[in-house]
Amino acid sequence: MANDLIQISVCSGTGCLDAGSLLVRTAFEDHVRSQGLEKTVAVNFGGCAGTCPQGPVVTVEPGGVLYHGVQPGDAAAIVGEHLKGGVLDRLRYEPPEEPSKIPSTGALPLYRHQVLRVLRNKGLIDPESMEEYIARDGYQGAAKALTQMTAEEVVATVKNSGLRGRGGAGFPTGLKWEFASKSVADQKYLLCNGDEGDPGAFMDRSVMEADPHSVVEGMIIGSRAIGATKGVIYVRAEYPLAVKRLQKAIDDATAAGLLGKNILGSGHDFELSIYLGAGAFVCGEETALMRSIEGKRGMPRPRPPFPAHKGLWDKPTVLNNVETYANVPPILLHGADWYRSLGTQKSAGTKVFALTGAIKNVGLVEVPMGIPLRTIIYEVGGGIGKKNKKFKAVQMGGPSGGCIPEHLLDTAVDFDSINATGAIMGSGGMVVMDEDNCMVSLAKFFLGFTADESCGKCPPCRVGTRVMLDLLTDITEGRGKPGDIETLIDICDDIKNTSLCGLGQTAPNPVLTTIRYFRDEYESHIHDKWCKTGICRDLASFEIDPEICTGCGVCARACPQEAIVGEKKKPHRIIQELCIQCRTCYDKCKFNSIQIKASRKLTGVAAAAEGGKH
């Protein structure tokens, strides 16, 4: 593209699409067309800008100017200002942690620590244009692998780069490829996991939507490495835009001779197709995913034999996730040492995370491995979103992960360091929690998800997760008993040690880490019948402190039960018989006059029970 071309990139991330970015892009295109500016202004969809709550987000190059809350009617004004070399101040992004307006994305705190390798093309190319991908060194890595390197050299390069699988387990990618490359068979398969089942995770979706050719190219290189001639991208059906763009990328690459027979005259054949999954979390496990492609119910099988020797249709198979493949092209183009220049000795490169929860900057970020958690949360993420609230924990690894408390915030974000905390890196979900989150309720939420998603094949997972969920339900509803914590730990150990696949083996992590770091909350729920956050409604009552209440009436107007009474500018009170413990008054009060107390009813029962023991 010409250097003087104004490029307008409209975010196509999930949050921006929900906010209306499709209409915004159409408005820009219509304005450019009506004014005859096609040779001066280019409009395209880009990847997630990492400022999801501010959407629709628009980035304009040159200059890296970020606009937020853009509406279709703003298109003409933005184009007009940039044609004059200016900036439209009224929509320019204003970071929540630094309220002075900063014109360039590179100057934003959100981007200072980011290094974009997987997301290298987001906002810079039209994801549906193969030509624009090629203009950004696209398919150069594949060309090098196919025409200048042997399969063994490709495997060695990826192995020496230190790239580890970004799907969760962190197994060395080059080693997995090496195992499959040495398997002898008349047919080999290369698979991509684009199912992404973790709640709140959208890293792979963003890559597939914003840069689908990077996945296709990574798979071409992988097929060359292991000798596979057929590949499948497994994508959940709930990702229609990703499926559409991946299919166009496959069609365009096939038409250009980059897929199919004798690619680039190298003698290597590789055909690629898409398989739509039904959204089963267990299909994140490689053997379950393969059974699903075969038309069977998605259930794991015992290993060995491992897929590298006996996988899809009993043929040697390699499965990696979207982010792993997106890392491969620049590794082949720039070399293993270039990739190792970022990260740590055992965790090279970068990692993409989906920052969500009680954080100011909700969205996608890509940071070097080894960066401290504290830097991600407080500098990249901007800190806790609610004013005057304190950080409590960060959940990493989704339902299979664990909670990391404040005193471990200086932990380096790499596979081994995160594992040592009891959490896992996972595919990249990072949910930040403040002091208003109940950790027992959180553990119940994630365990409920894994219990529902269990395929039921092995009893430890099928039965064990349900037993734990029942125990946690009792604890959060006031029926917890002394000894329940120890019972939970024992069941967790059994499930981890005897489950067939990773779903069951990691399902106890949220329970074990919350017990490990927040045991006092479990004990308070069980012995005092009190949830200090008020999340567990059966274990809380809400009272107004008359010494603090100003009588502003905000809580009374917000109460859905009309349970709060009082005269204007005088202390109010809550009618306990009408209160449903919904927390609305607690969340609305600006003076912290609403106090969370133990449930009067359950506290009395617990006290009587304790008294009867003596």
MARFILO-445765 format. One record per residue (C-alpha): residue in three letters; x, y, z. Coordinates in Angstrom, 1 decimal, padded with zeros to 4 digits, always signed. Each point is the difference from the previous one (the first is absolute). Layout:
# residues N
ala | X | Y | Z
...
# end
This chain:
# residues 614
met | +000.0 | +000.0 | +000.0
ala | +001.1 | +003.5 | -000.7
asn | +001.4 | +001.9 | +003.0
asp | -002.4 | +002.9 | -000.5
leu | -003.0 | -002.3 | +000.1
ile | -002.4 | +000.6 | +002.9
gln | -000.9 | -003.4 | +001.4
ile | -003.1 | -000.2 | +002.2
ser | -000.3 | -003.3 | +002.0
val | -003.4 | -000.7 | +001.7
cys | +000.3 | -002.5 | +002.8
ser | -001.8 | -003.3 | -000.7
gly | +000.5 | -001.4 | +003.5
thr | -003.0 | -001.5 | +001.8
gly | -000.7 | +003.1 | +002.1
cys | +000.2 | +002.4 | -002.9
leu | -002.1 | -002.1 | -002.2
asp | -002.7 | +000.0 | +002.7
ala | +000.3 | +003.8 | +000.2
gly | -000.6 | +000.4 | -003.7
ser | +003.3 | +000.0 | -001.7
leu | -001.5 | -001.6 | -003.2
leu | -002.1 | +003.2 | -000.4
val | +003.0 | +002.2 | +000.7
arg | +002.1 | -001.7 | -002.7
thr | -002.8 | +000.3 | -002.5
ala | -000.3 | +003.7 | +000.8
phe | +003.7 | +000.5 | -000.7
glu | -000.2 | -002.0 | -003.2
asp | -003.0 | +002.0 | -001.2
his | +001.6 | +003.3 | +000.8
val | +003.3 | -000.9 | -001.7
arg | -001.9 | -001.2 | -003.1
ser | -002.3 | +003.0 | -000.2
gln | +003.0 | +002.4 | +000.2
gly | +002.1 | -001.9 | -002.5
leu | +002.7 | -000.6 | +002.6
glu | +000.7 | -003.7 | -000.8
lys | +003.6 | +000.7 | -001.0
thr | +000.7 | +002.1 | +003.1
val | -001.9 | -001.7 | +002.8
ala | -000.2 | -003.8 | +000.6
val | -002.6 | -001.5 | +002.4
asn | +000.2 | -003.5 | +001.5
phe | -000.8 | -002.1 | +003.0
gly | +002.8 | -000.6 | +002.5
gly | +000.6 | -002.1 | +003.0
cys | -000.9 | +000.8 | +003.6
ala | +001.5 | +003.3 | +001.1
gly | +000.0 | -001.1 | +003.6
thr | -002.4 | +002.7 | +001.2
cys | -003.2 | -001.9 | -000.3
pro | -002.3 | +002.0 | +002.3
gln | +000.8 | +003.1 | -002.0
gly | -001.3 | -001.4 | -003.3
pro | -000.6 | +000.4 | -002.8
val | +003.8 | +000.7 | -000.2
val | +001.6 | +001.5 | -003.2
thr | +003.8 | +000.3 | -000.6
val | +001.3 | +002.3 | -002.6
glu | +003.5 | -000.2 | -001.6
pro | +002.4 | +001.7 | -000.4
gly | +000.4 | +001.2 | +003.5
gly | -001.8 | -002.9 | +001.8
val | -002.9 | +002.2 | +001.2
leu | -002.6 | -001.9 | +002.0
tyr | -003.6 | +001.1 | +000.1
his | -002.7 | -001.5 | +002.3
gly | -003.7 | +000.0 | +000.0
val | -000.1 | +000.7 | -003.7
gln | -003.5 | +000.2 | -001.6
pro | -000.9 | -000.2 | -003.7
gly | -000.6 | +003.8 | +000.0
asp | +003.6 | +000.6 | +001.0
ala | +001.6 | -001.5 | -003.1
ala | +000.0 | +003.2 | -002.1
ala | +001.5 | +002.1 | +002.8
ile | +002.8 | -002.5 | +000.7
val | +000.9 | -000.3 | -003.7
gly | -000.1 | +003.8 | -000.5
glu | +002.3 | +000.7 | +002.9
his | +002.6 | -002.5 | -001.1
leu | -000.1 | +001.2 | -003.6
lys | +001.1 | +003.4 | +001.5
gly | +002.7 | -001.7 | +002.1
gly | -001.9 | +000.5 | +003.2
val | -001.7 | -002.0 | +002.7
leu | -003.7 | +000.0 | +001.2
asp | +000.5 | +000.8 | +003.7
arg | -003.5 | -000.7 | +001.2
leu | +000.3 | -003.8 | -000.8
arg | +003.6 | -000.5 | +000.6
tyr | +000.6 | -002.9 | +002.6
glu | +000.5 | +001.2 | +003.5
pro | +001.6 | -002.8 | +002.1
pro | -001.8 | -000.5 | +003.4
glu | +003.2 | -000.1 | +002.0
glu | +001.4 | +003.2 | -001.6
pro | -002.8 | +002.3 | -000.8
ser | +002.1 | +002.3 | -002.2
lys | -000.7 | -000.6 | -003.7
ile | +002.9 | -001.9 | -001.7
pro | -000.1 | +000.1 | -003.8
ser | +002.1 | -003.0 | -000.8
thr | -000.7 | -003.6 | +000.9
gly | +003.6 | -000.6 | +000.6
ala | +000.0 | +002.5 | +002.8
leu | -003.0 | -001.6 | +001.8
pro | +000.8 | -001.9 | +003.2
leu | -002.0 | -002.9 | -001.4
tyr | +002.6 | -000.5 | -002.8
arg | +003.3 | +001.0 | +001.7
his | +000.9 | -003.6 | +001.1
gln | -001.6 | -001.8 | -003.0
val | +002.0 | -001.6 | -002.8
leu | -002.2 | -001.1 | -002.9
arg | +001.2 | -003.2 | -001.7
val | -003.2 | -002.1 | -000.1
leu | -002.1 | +003.1 | -000.4
arg | +002.6 | +001.6 | -002.3
asn | -002.5 | +000.8 | -002.7
lys | -003.0 | +001.1 | +002.0
gly | -001.4 | +003.2 | -001.3
leu | +002.6 | +000.2 | -002.7
ile | -001.5 | -002.2 | -002.6
asp | -003.4 | -001.0 | -001.4
pro | -000.5 | -003.5 | +001.3
glu | -001.8 | -001.0 | -003.2
ser | +002.9 | +001.2 | -002.2
met | +002.7 | -002.5 | -000.7
glu | +001.9 | +002.7 | -001.9
glu | +000.2 | +002.2 | +003.1
tyr | +001.2 | -003.0 | +002.1
ile | +002.7 | -000.7 | -002.6
ala | +001.1 | +003.7 | +000.1
arg | +000.7 | -000.5 | +003.7
asp | +002.5 | -002.9 | -000.7
gly | -002.9 | -002.5 | -000.1
tyr | +000.9 | -003.5 | -001.4
gln | +003.7 | +000.8 | +000.0
gly | +000.6 | -002.4 | +002.8
ala | -002.0 | -002.7 | -001.8
ala | +001.9 | +000.6 | -003.2
lys | +003.3 | -000.3 | +001.9
ala | -001.1 | -003.3 | +001.6
leu | -001.2 | -001.5 | -003.2
thr | +002.8 | +001.1 | -002.4
gln | +003.1 | +000.5 | +002.1
met | -000.2 | -002.4 | +002.9
thr | -000.4 | -003.7 | +000.6
ala | -002.8 | -001.3 | +002.3
glu | +002.6 | -000.7 | +002.6
glu | +001.3 | +003.5 | -000.1
val | -003.5 | +001.4 | +000.4
val | -000.5 | -002.2 | +003.1
ala | +003.4 | +001.0 | +001.4
thr | -000.7 | +003.7 | -000.4
val | -003.3 | -000.2 | +001.8
lys | +001.5 | -002.2 | +002.7
asn | +003.0 | +002.3 | +000.5
ser | -002.4 | +003.0 | +000.2
gly | -001.4 | -001.3 | +003.3
leu | -003.6 | +000.5 | -001.2
arg | -002.3 | -001.8 | +002.4
gly | -003.6 | -000.8 | -000.7
arg | -002.3 | +003.0 | +000.7
gly | -003.1 | -002.2 | +000.6
gly | +000.7 | -000.5 | +003.7
ala | +002.3 | -002.8 | +000.7
gly | +003.1 | +001.7 | -001.4
phe | +001.5 | -003.1 | -001.6
pro | +003.0 | +000.8 | -002.3
thr | -001.4 | +000.4 | -003.5
gly | +003.2 | -001.0 | -001.8
leu | +000.2 | -003.2 | +002.1
lys | -003.6 | -000.9 | -000.9
trp | +000.8 | +000.6 | -003.7
glu | +003.1 | -002.1 | +000.3
phe | -001.9 | -003.0 | +001.4
ala | -002.5 | +000.1 | -002.9
ser | +002.6 | +000.6 | -002.6
lys | +001.7 | -003.3 | +000.9
ser | -003.2 | -002.0 | -000.2
val | -000.3 | -002.0 | -003.2
ala | -003.5 | -000.1 | -001.6
asp | -001.7 | +000.4 | -003.3
gln | -002.0 | +003.0 | +001.3
lys | +000.7 | +002.6 | +002.7
tyr | -002.3 | +002.8 | +001.3
leu | +000.6 | +003.4 | +001.4
leu | -002.8 | +001.5 | +002.1
cys | -000.7 | +003.5 | +001.5
asn | -002.1 | +000.4 | +003.1
gly | -002.0 | +003.2 | -000.4
asp | -002.8 | -001.1 | +002.3
glu | +001.1 | +002.2 | +003.0
gly | -002.4 | -001.1 | +002.7
asp | +001.1 | +002.0 | +003.0
pro | -002.7 | +002.5 | +001.2
gly | +001.1 | +003.5 | -000.8
ala | +002.9 | -001.0 | -002.2
phe | +000.2 | +001.4 | -003.6
met | +003.7 | -000.1 | -000.9
asp | -000.3 | -002.6 | -002.8
arg | -003.2 | +001.6 | -001.2
ser | +001.7 | +003.3 | -000.5
val | +002.9 | -001.5 | -002.0
met | -002.3 | -002.0 | -002.2
glu | -002.1 | +003.0 | -000.7
ala | +002.7 | +002.6 | -000.4
asp | +002.9 | -002.0 | -001.5
pro | -001.3 | -003.4 | -001.4
his | +002.9 | -000.3 | -002.5
ser | +002.5 | -000.2 | +002.9
val | -001.8 | -003.2 | +001.2
val | +000.0 | -001.5 | -003.6
glu | +003.7 | +000.8 | -000.5
gly | +000.9 | -001.5 | +003.4
met | -001.8 | -003.2 | -001.0
ile | +001.7 | -000.1 | -003.4
ile | +003.4 | +000.1 | +001.8
gly | -001.1 | -002.6 | +002.6
ser | -001.2 | -002.3 | -002.8
arg | +003.4 | +000.2 | -001.7
ala | +001.7 | -000.8 | +003.3
ile | -001.9 | -003.2 | +000.8
gly | -000.9 | -001.1 | -003.6
ala | -003.7 | +000.6 | +000.3
thr | -002.1 | +000.3 | -003.1
lys | -003.3 | +000.8 | +001.6
gly | -001.0 | +002.5 | +002.6
val | -003.1 | +001.0 | +001.9
ile | -000.8 | +003.2 | +002.0
tyr | -002.5 | -000.9 | +002.7
val | -002.1 | +003.1 | +000.8
arg | -003.0 | +000.3 | +002.2
ala | -003.2 | +000.9 | -002.0
glu | -000.6 | +003.0 | +002.3
tyr | +002.9 | +001.8 | -001.9
pro | -001.7 | +000.7 | -003.3
leu | +002.3 | +003.0 | -000.9
ala | +003.1 | -002.1 | +000.7
val | -001.3 | -002.8 | -002.1
lys | -000.8 | +002.3 | -002.9
arg | +003.4 | +001.6 | +000.0
leu | +001.9 | -003.2 | +000.4
gln | -001.9 | -001.5 | -002.9
lys | +000.8 | +003.0 | -002.2
ala | +003.6 | -000.2 | +001.0
ile | +000.1 | -003.8 | -000.9
asp | -001.8 | +000.7 | -003.3
asp | +002.4 | +002.9 | -000.9
ala | +003.1 | -002.0 | +001.0
thr | -001.2 | -003.0 | -002.0
ala | -000.7 | +002.2 | -003.1
ala | +003.5 | +001.5 | +000.3
gly | +001.7 | -003.4 | +000.2
leu | +000.9 | +000.3 | +003.7
leu | -002.2 | -003.0 | +000.9
gly | -000.7 | -003.1 | -002.0
lys | +002.3 | -002.0 | -002.3
asn | +003.7 | +000.7 | -000.4
ile | +000.1 | +003.3 | +002.0
leu | +002.4 | +002.5 | -001.5
gly | +001.5 | -002.8 | -002.1
ser | +001.4 | -001.6 | +003.2
gly | -001.7 | -003.4 | -000.6
his | -001.9 | +000.4 | +003.3
asp | -003.7 | -000.5 | +000.0
phe | -002.3 | +001.4 | +002.7
glu | -003.8 | +000.4 | +000.0
leu | -001.8 | +002.0 | +002.8
ser | -003.6 | -000.1 | +001.1
ile | -002.2 | +001.3 | +002.9
tyr | -002.0 | -002.2 | +002.3
leu | -002.7 | +001.7 | +002.2
gly | -000.1 | -001.1 | +003.6
ala | -003.1 | +000.1 | +002.2
gly | +001.7 | +001.8 | +002.9
ala | +000.9 | -002.9 | +002.3
phe | +002.7 | +001.1 | +002.5
val | +001.3 | -003.5 | +000.1
cys | +000.9 | +000.2 | -003.7
gly | +002.9 | +002.2 | +001.1
glu | +001.7 | -003.3 | +000.9
glu | +001.7 | -001.2 | -003.2
thr | -001.3 | -003.6 | -000.2
ala | -003.6 | +001.2 | +000.7
leu | +000.4 | +002.6 | -002.8
met | +001.2 | -002.7 | -002.3
arg | -003.0 | -002.3 | +000.8
ser | -002.3 | +002.9 | -000.7
ile | +001.5 | +000.5 | -003.5
glu | -000.5 | -003.7 | -000.6
gly | -003.7 | +000.5 | +000.7
lys | +000.0 | -001.6 | +003.4
arg | -000.9 | +001.4 | +003.4
gly | +002.8 | +002.3 | +001.3
met | +001.5 | -002.2 | +002.7
pro | +003.7 | -000.5 | +000.8
arg | +001.8 | -003.3 | -000.3
pro | +002.8 | -001.4 | +002.1
arg | +003.6 | +000.8 | -001.1
pro | +002.3 | -001.6 | -001.1
pro | -000.2 | -000.3 | -002.9
phe | +000.5 | +003.7 | -000.4
pro | -001.4 | +001.9 | -003.0
ala | +003.4 | +000.5 | -001.5
his | +000.0 | -003.7 | -000.7
lys | -003.8 | -000.8 | -000.1
gly | -002.3 | +002.9 | -000.2
leu | -002.8 | +001.0 | -002.4
trp | -001.3 | -003.1 | -001.9
asp | +002.9 | -001.8 | +001.8
lys | +002.6 | +001.9 | -002.0
pro | +002.9 | +002.1 | +001.3
thr | -001.5 | +003.4 | +001.0
val | +001.2 | +003.3 | +001.5
leu | -002.4 | +002.4 | +001.6
asn | +000.9 | +003.6 | +001.0
asn | -002.1 | +002.9 | +000.8
val | -000.5 | +003.2 | -002.0
glu | +002.5 | +002.2 | +001.9
thr | +002.7 | -002.7 | -000.3
tyr | -000.4 | -000.1 | -003.8
ala | +000.0 | +003.9 | -000.2
asn | +003.4 | +000.0 | +001.6
val | +001.6 | -002.3 | -002.5
pro | +000.3 | +002.1 | -003.2
pro | +002.2 | +002.8 | +001.6
ile | +002.1 | -002.7 | +001.6
leu | +000.8 | -001.5 | -003.4
leu | +000.6 | +003.4 | -001.5
his | +002.2 | +001.5 | +002.7
gly | +001.5 | -003.1 | +001.7
ala | -000.1 | -001.7 | +003.4
asp | +002.4 | +002.5 | +001.6
trp | -002.3 | +002.9 | -000.9
tyr | -002.9 | -001.7 | +001.6
arg | +002.0 | -000.9 | +003.2
ser | +001.0 | +003.7 | +000.3
leu | -003.2 | +000.5 | +001.9
gly | -001.3 | -002.0 | +003.0
thr | +001.9 | -002.2 | +002.4
gln | +002.3 | -003.0 | -000.5
lys | -002.8 | -002.5 | +000.4
ser | -002.9 | +002.1 | -001.3
ala | +001.1 | +001.9 | -003.1
gly | -001.9 | +002.6 | -002.0
thr | -003.3 | +001.8 | +000.9
lys | -003.4 | -001.0 | +001.3
val | -003.4 | +001.4 | -000.9
phe | -002.4 | +000.5 | +002.9
ala | -003.7 | +000.9 | +000.2
leu | -000.1 | +002.5 | +002.9
thr | -003.5 | +000.0 | +001.6
gly | -001.7 | +000.5 | +003.3
ala | +000.5 | +002.9 | +002.4
ile | +002.7 | +001.7 | -002.1
lys | +000.0 | +003.4 | -001.8
asn | +001.4 | -001.1 | -003.3
val | -002.1 | -003.0 | -001.1
gly | +001.2 | -001.7 | -003.2
leu | +002.8 | -001.8 | -001.7
val | +003.7 | +000.6 | +000.9
glu | +003.2 | -001.6 | -001.2
val | +002.9 | +000.1 | +002.3
pro | +003.5 | -001.6 | +000.2
met | +000.2 | -003.2 | +002.1
gly | +001.5 | +000.7 | +003.4
ile | -001.7 | +003.3 | +000.6
pro | -001.3 | +000.3 | +003.6
leu | -003.7 | -000.4 | +000.6
arg | +000.0 | +003.3 | +001.8
thr | +001.2 | +001.8 | -003.2
ile | -002.8 | -001.6 | -002.1
ile | -002.7 | +000.9 | +002.5
tyr | +001.0 | +003.4 | +001.2
glu | +001.8 | +001.5 | -003.1
val | -001.3 | -001.8 | -003.0
gly | -003.4 | -000.6 | +001.6
gly | -000.2 | +003.3 | +001.7
gly | -000.8 | -001.4 | +003.4
ile | -003.3 | -000.7 | +001.7
gly | -003.0 | +001.4 | -001.8
lys | -002.2 | +001.0 | +003.0
lys | +001.1 | +003.0 | +001.9
asn | +001.3 | -000.7 | +003.6
lys | -000.1 | -003.7 | -000.5
lys | +003.0 | -002.2 | +000.7
phe | +001.5 | -002.8 | -002.1
lys | -000.8 | -003.5 | +001.4
ala | +001.0 | -002.6 | -002.5
val | +000.5 | -000.9 | -003.7
gln | -001.4 | -003.2 | -001.5
met | +002.3 | -001.4 | -002.7
gly | -000.7 | -003.0 | -002.1
gly | -003.8 | +000.2 | +000.0
pro | -002.0 | -002.9 | +001.5
ser | +003.2 | -002.1 | +000.0
gly | +002.1 | +002.7 | +001.7
gly | +000.3 | +001.5 | +003.4
cys | -000.1 | +003.2 | +001.9
ile | +003.2 | +002.0 | +000.8
pro | -000.1 | +002.3 | +003.0
glu | +001.4 | +003.5 | +000.5
his | +003.2 | -001.1 | +001.8
leu | +001.0 | -002.0 | -003.2
leu | -000.5 | +002.9 | -002.4
asp | +003.7 | +000.2 | -000.7
thr | +000.0 | -003.5 | -001.4
ala | +001.4 | -000.1 | -003.5
val | -002.5 | -001.0 | -002.7
asp | +001.6 | -003.1 | -001.4
phe | -001.1 | -003.6 | -000.1
asp | +002.0 | -001.3 | +003.0
ser | -000.5 | +003.0 | +002.3
ile | -003.7 | +000.1 | -000.5
asn | -000.3 | -003.8 | +000.5
ala | +001.9 | +000.4 | +003.3
thr | -002.9 | +002.2 | +001.3
gly | -002.5 | -002.8 | -000.6
ala | -001.5 | +001.8 | -003.0
ile | +000.9 | -000.7 | -003.6
met | +000.7 | +002.2 | -003.0
gly | -002.8 | -001.5 | -001.9
ser | -000.9 | +001.4 | -003.4
gly | +000.2 | +003.6 | +001.3
gly | -003.0 | +000.9 | +002.1
met | +000.7 | +002.4 | +002.8
val | -002.9 | +001.0 | +002.2
val | +000.8 | +002.7 | +002.6
met | -002.0 | +000.2 | +003.2
asp | -000.4 | +002.7 | +002.6
glu | -001.0 | -000.3 | +003.7
asp | -003.7 | -000.3 | -000.9
asn | +000.6 | -003.5 | -001.4
cys | -000.8 | -003.1 | +002.1
met | +002.6 | -002.6 | -000.6
val | -002.1 | -002.9 | +001.2
ser | -002.8 | +001.1 | -002.5
leu | +002.6 | +000.4 | -002.7
ala | +001.3 | -003.6 | +000.6
lys | -003.6 | -001.2 | -000.2
phe | -000.6 | +001.8 | -003.3
phe | +003.0 | -001.5 | -001.8
leu | -000.6 | -003.5 | +001.5
gly | -003.6 | +000.2 | -001.2
phe | +001.3 | +000.7 | -003.5
thr | +002.4 | -002.9 | -000.1
ala | -002.6 | -002.4 | +001.6
asp | -002.4 | +001.0 | -002.7
glu | +002.6 | -000.4 | -002.8
ser | +001.4 | -003.4 | +001.3
cys | -000.5 | -002.6 | -002.8
gly | -000.8 | -002.6 | +002.7
lys | +002.3 | -002.6 | -001.2
cys | +002.1 | -000.4 | +003.2
pro | -001.6 | -000.2 | +003.5
pro | +002.5 | +002.2 | +001.7
cys | -001.0 | +003.0 | -002.1
arg | -003.6 | -000.9 | -000.5
val | -000.8 | -000.8 | +003.6
gly | +002.8 | +001.9 | +001.8
thr | -000.8 | +003.4 | -001.4
arg | -003.7 | -000.4 | +000.8
val | +000.8 | -001.0 | +003.6
met | +002.3 | +003.1 | +000.4
leu | -002.6 | +002.2 | -001.6
asp | -002.6 | -001.2 | +002.5
leu | +002.4 | +000.7 | +002.9
leu | +000.7 | +003.5 | -001.3
thr | -003.7 | +000.7 | -000.4
asp | -000.6 | -001.1 | +003.6
ile | +002.7 | +002.3 | +001.2
thr | -001.3 | +003.0 | -001.9
glu | -003.5 | -000.6 | +001.1
gly | +000.7 | -000.4 | +003.7
arg | +000.1 | -003.7 | +000.3
gly | +003.7 | -000.3 | +000.3
lys | +001.4 | -002.3 | +002.7
pro | +003.4 | -000.3 | +001.8
gly | +002.2 | -002.3 | -002.0
asp | -001.4 | +001.1 | -003.4
ile | +003.2 | +001.7 | -001.0
glu | +002.1 | -003.1 | +000.7
thr | -002.6 | -002.1 | -001.9
leu | +000.3 | +002.3 | -003.0
ile | +003.8 | -000.2 | +000.0
asp | -000.1 | -003.8 | +000.1
ile | -002.4 | -000.2 | -002.9
cys | +002.0 | +002.5 | -002.0
asp | +003.1 | -002.2 | +000.4
asp | -001.9 | -003.1 | -001.1
ile | -001.4 | +001.8 | -003.1
lys | +003.4 | +001.4 | -001.0
asn | +001.8 | -003.3 | +000.3
thr | -002.6 | -002.3 | -001.6
ser | -001.9 | +001.9 | -002.7
leu | +000.5 | -001.1 | -003.6
cys | +000.7 | +003.4 | -001.6
gly | +001.0 | +003.6 | +000.7
leu | -003.6 | +001.2 | +000.7
gly | -000.3 | -002.2 | +003.1
gln | +003.7 | +000.3 | +001.0
thr | -000.2 | +003.8 | +000.2
ala | -003.6 | +000.4 | +001.1
pro | +001.0 | +000.2 | +003.7
asn | +002.4 | +002.9 | -000.6
pro | -002.5 | +002.8 | +000.8
val | -001.0 | -001.7 | +003.2
leu | +003.5 | -000.9 | +001.2
thr | +001.4 | +003.5 | -000.7
thr | -002.9 | +001.8 | +001.7
ile | +000.4 | -002.3 | +003.1
arg | +003.7 | +000.5 | -000.1
tyr | -000.1 | +003.8 | -000.1
phe | -003.4 | +000.9 | +001.4
arg | -000.7 | -002.8 | +002.5
asp | -001.4 | +002.6 | +002.4
glu | -002.9 | +000.7 | -002.3
tyr | -000.9 | -003.7 | +000.0
glu | +000.2 | -000.1 | +003.8
ser | -002.1 | +003.1 | +000.3
his | -002.7 | -001.6 | -002.3
ile | +000.0 | -003.2 | +002.0
his | +000.4 | +001.1 | +003.6
asp | -001.3 | +003.5 | +000.1
lys | -002.6 | -000.4 | -002.8
trp | +001.3 | +003.2 | -001.4
cys | +001.0 | +001.1 | -003.5
lys | +001.8 | +003.3 | +000.6
thr | -000.5 | +001.1 | -003.6
gly | -003.7 | -000.6 | +000.0
ile | +000.2 | -002.1 | -003.2
cys | -001.5 | -003.1 | +001.7
arg | -003.4 | +001.4 | +000.8
asp | -000.8 | -002.7 | +002.6
leu | +003.0 | +001.0 | +002.0
ala | -000.4 | +003.8 | +000.1
ser | -002.3 | +002.7 | +001.4
phe | +000.4 | +003.7 | -000.9
glu | -000.3 | +002.8 | +002.6
ile | +000.4 | +003.8 | -000.2
asp | +002.5 | +001.6 | +002.4
pro | -001.9 | +003.1 | +001.4
glu | +003.3 | +001.7 | +000.8
ile | +001.0 | +000.0 | -003.7
cys | -003.3 | +000.2 | -001.8
thr | -000.7 | +003.5 | -001.4
gly | -003.6 | -000.7 | -000.9
cys | +000.6 | +000.7 | -003.7
gly | -002.6 | -002.5 | -001.0
val | +002.0 | -001.6 | -002.9
cys | -000.3 | -003.5 | +001.6
ala | -003.7 | +000.3 | +000.6
arg | -000.7 | +001.0 | -003.5
ala | +002.1 | -002.9 | -001.3
cys | -001.5 | -002.7 | +002.2
pro | -002.2 | -002.3 | -002.1
gln | -002.0 | -001.1 | +003.2
glu | -000.5 | +003.5 | +001.5
ala | +001.6 | -001.4 | +003.1
ile | +001.9 | +003.2 | +000.9
val | -001.8 | +002.7 | +001.8
gly | +000.9 | +003.4 | +001.6
glu | -000.4 | +003.7 | -000.2
lys | +002.0 | +002.2 | -002.3
lys | +003.4 | +001.0 | +001.4
lys | -000.5 | -002.4 | +003.0
pro | +001.4 | -003.5 | +000.5
his | -002.0 | -002.7 | -001.8
arg | -000.6 | -003.6 | +001.0
ile | -000.6 | -003.3 | -001.7
ile | -003.1 | -002.0 | +000.7
gln | +001.5 | -003.4 | +000.3
glu | -003.2 | -001.9 | -000.7
leu | -000.2 | +001.6 | -003.4
cys | +003.8 | -000.1 | -000.9
ile | +001.0 | -002.7 | -002.6
gln | +003.7 | +000.6 | +000.4
cys | +000.4 | +001.1 | -003.6
arg | +003.0 | +002.4 | +000.8
thr | -001.5 | +002.8 | -002.0
cys | +000.1 | +002.4 | +002.9
tyr | +003.5 | -001.0 | +000.8
asp | +001.2 | +000.6 | -003.5
lys | -001.8 | +003.4 | -000.3
cys | +001.0 | +001.5 | +003.3
lys | +002.8 | +002.6 | -000.5
phe | +000.7 | +000.4 | +003.7
asn | +000.6 | -003.7 | +001.0
ser | -002.9 | +000.2 | +002.5
ile | -001.3 | -003.4 | -001.0
gln | +001.5 | -002.7 | +002.2
ile | +000.0 | -003.7 | -000.8
lys | -000.7 | -002.1 | +003.1
ala | -000.4 | -003.7 | +000.5
ser | -003.4 | -001.5 | -000.6
arg | -001.9 | +000.5 | +003.2
lys | -002.1 | -003.1 | -000.5
leu | +002.9 | -002.3 | -000.8
thr | +002.3 | +001.5 | +002.6
gly | -002.4 | -000.9 | +002.7
val | -000.4 | -003.6 | -001.3
ala | +003.8 | -000.4 | -000.2
ala | +000.5 | +001.4 | +003.5
ala | -002.6 | -002.4 | +001.4
ala | +001.6 | -002.9 | -001.8
glu | +003.4 | +000.9 | +001.4
gly | -001.4 | +000.4 | +003.5
gly | -001.5 | -003.5 | -000.2
lys | +003.4 | -001.5 | -000.5
his | +001.4 | +001.1 | +003.4
# end
